[in-house]
Amino acid sequence: MASKRAQRIKDEISILSVLIDYGYQVHPEGGDREQQFQCDLHGDGHDGKPSARVYPASASFFCFACAKTYDAISLVQIKEGIGYSAACRRLERKYNLPVWANREIEELPQEIRSFGVVPISFVEDQHRVDRLLTNFTNEKSLSMQDTLAFWEAFDKIVWLVSEGGWPETTGQAALQKLRLRAMEKEKEVLWKG
C-alpha cells in the first residue's frame, strides 16, 4: 500500500509544483522538459551554480553535488523534518488529493488488535513508529518488501484511527505491536548478516 500511495503522489502531483512551492527556481510551464536549478540540500545550503536537474517525466530530481535522487516525498521529508507517512499526508492535503480511494482496509491480525495499550498518546506512538520506519527506509536495513509491508501496516492503522474506524487505544496497541515486530525483524536481519 505504501508503494501505491507513493506512485499515486508521483502520478498526480507535479514535481515542478512542489519545487516551486519550496522556492526553487524552475519554470512551471516547463512540462516534461528537464531543467537545471540550484539545490540547497547539500553543504551550507547555498548552491553557487545549478547543480540539480529535474526530470518531470519521472517526478524526480537529481542533485549532482548531493549525488542523490529525490522525489516530492523525500523533499518534503527533508525540508519539513518529518517522516515518510507524514510527508505523504502533507502532500495529499496541500495538493487536495481526495482520501486515498485505493486503500483496501482489511482487519489486522487478532494479535495486533488485542495487544495491550501503552501509556502514551496515539499521536506520540504514531510519531515514534514513523521515525523508526523512516530510519529503516533511509538506512535500507530491511528489504524493500519488508519495509513496504511495515509502511502499509502503519498506513492502515493511522487511517483506521483517523477515519473513526478504531478508537485511539486500539490504534496505540496496533502501533506498539508493529513497532516491536519491526525491531524484531531488524534484529533477525542483523543476525543473518
N, C-alpha and C positions, 0 to 999 in steps of 0.2 A: 504494500500500500504506500509506503514512503517513496518508492521509486515512481509509482503512478502519480503521486502528488507532485513530485519534483518535475516530472515530464509535463504535467498539466500547467505548472507555472512557466516552464520554458516555452510551451506552445502558446500560452495566452497572454503573457506579459512580455513586452518588448524590452530587450536588454538595453536598448538605447534610452527608453523612458526611465529605467532605473538609474542608469548612469547620469542622465540629465538631472534627475531629482536629487542626486548626491553632488551636483555641481561640476561634473566632468564636462569638458568642452567637446561634445560630439554634436553632430547635426541631426536633428530629429527626422528630417526629410531624407536621410541617407538610405532608407530602405534596407536592402540586403548588401549595400556597399560597405566594404571594410573601411575603417577609419582609424587613424592614429590619434592618441590623446595622452596627456600627462597622467601618470599614476602616482598616487600619494600613499600607496600601501607598503612602500619599502623605504629603507634609510631613515632620514629625518622627516619624511613626509613631503619633501619638495623634489620635484622632478624637473630638471633644467631643460629637458627636451622630451618630446613624446616617446615614451618607452613602452606604451601599451597599444595593443591593436584589438579592436572589437570585431567580432565575427557574428553579425546578426543572424545569419542562417543557422548557426549552432547555438544561438542565445548565450554566447560566452565571450570572454576576452582573455588575452594572454599578455602578461607583462614580461618583457624580456629582462628587465632588471630584477624582478622578483623571481623569474624563472618558474612562474606558476600560471595555471589556467584558473579563471574564476567564472562563476555564473551569478545570476541575480541572488540566489540564496546565500552563497558563500560571501558575496559582497555585503549583504545586509548583516550577516553574522559578524563580520569583521568591523564594519562601521558602527554597529549598534552594541557590540559586545554581548551578543545573545546566542543561544543555541540554535540548532537546526530547526526544530519544530517551531520555536518562537519566530524565527526568520520567515518560515513558510506562512505562518499565521499573519505576520505583519504585511507581507507582500499581498496575500489574499485580501486582507482588509483594505489596504491602501489602493489597490487596483480593482476593487469591487468585484472580486470573483465570488459567485454565489457559494453557499455551503457546498462542500465537496460532494457532488452527487454520485461519484463513482465508488463511494465507500460501501463496503459490504460488511455491516456490523453484525457479526455473529457472536454468540455467547463466548466469553472467555472460559477457559477450563475451570472446573469447580475448585481446584486447588488454589487458583488465584482469587476467585470470588470469596472464598472462606478464610483467607489469610487474615490474621489479627490486625487491628487498627493500631497505627503508630501515633505517638503523642505530638506530632507537628501538623501544621495545616496542609491541606491538599496542594495549595499553591507552592509552599516550600518544598513539599515532596516532588511536585512536578518539576521545579527548577533543579532539584538535586539529580533527578533521573535524566533530565535534559542535558545537564553538564556532563554526566557520566557517559551518556551515549555520544555526545559531541566529541569527547575525548577519544572514545573508541573509533569514531569516524575519522578524526584527524590523525590519530596515531596508526590507523589501519592495523590495530592489534587483534581484530577479529576478521573473519572472512566477510566479503561483501554480502553474501547470503545471510549470515548470522546477524550482521549489523542491520541490514534492511528488515529482517524479521523482528528485531528488538524495536526498531523505529515504528514499524507497523503496529506492534502491540501497544507501544506508547501512544501513538495517534488514536488508536481505538479507545483506550482508557480515557484520554483527555476529551475526546469527542463525546463519549457516553456521559461524562460528568457535565460538560459544558452544555449539552443539549437536554439535560434534565433526565436522562435515562437511568442514571445511577446517582445515588447520594454521594457527597464528597467522602464520607467514611469508607464506602466501598471502593471508590477511586483511589484513596490513600492505600488501602490494603493491596489493591492490584499493583500500584506503582512500587510499593515496597517489595512485593514478590518479584516483580520484573527486574528491579534493581539487583536483588540477590541472585536471580538467575543469570543476569548479565555478568556479574562479578564472578560467579562460579564458572561460567563459560570462558572468561578471560583466563582464570587460573588453569583450567583444563588445557587451553591452547598453549599457555606458557610452559606447562609441564611437558607437553608433547614436543615443544620446540627445543 
